[in-house]
């Protein structure tokens, strides 16, 4: 039973490390504040991306965001992909559910 608890603890630690590394990678993608502001301004000019970005609080999946914005899931998925590629958000797993979190 002790080994199972140790393995579970190690697994949780690794997940935390992975999450932090993803944050660091996102920060490195947009290392300068002026670049961050420019990217945010450009990407949040779209109503879909801006609405999706506001809902990236770590509790909403693509389906949740699509429903809240009353938009089609593929359109929201594309907007989230663009925001993620820009380094403004990242994915965060909540059990089996993939949610989105603002990085900047």
MOZISUL-V111063 format. One record per helix or strand of 2 or more residues. SS is the DSSP state (H for helix, E for strand). FROM is the first residue (numbers start at 1). TO is the last residue. If there is no record, write none. Layout:
ss: <SS	SS>
from: <FROM	FROM>
to: <TO	TO>
This chain:
ss: <H	H	H	H	H	E	E>
from: <2	33	47	62	73	89	97>
to: <29	43	54	69	85	94	102>
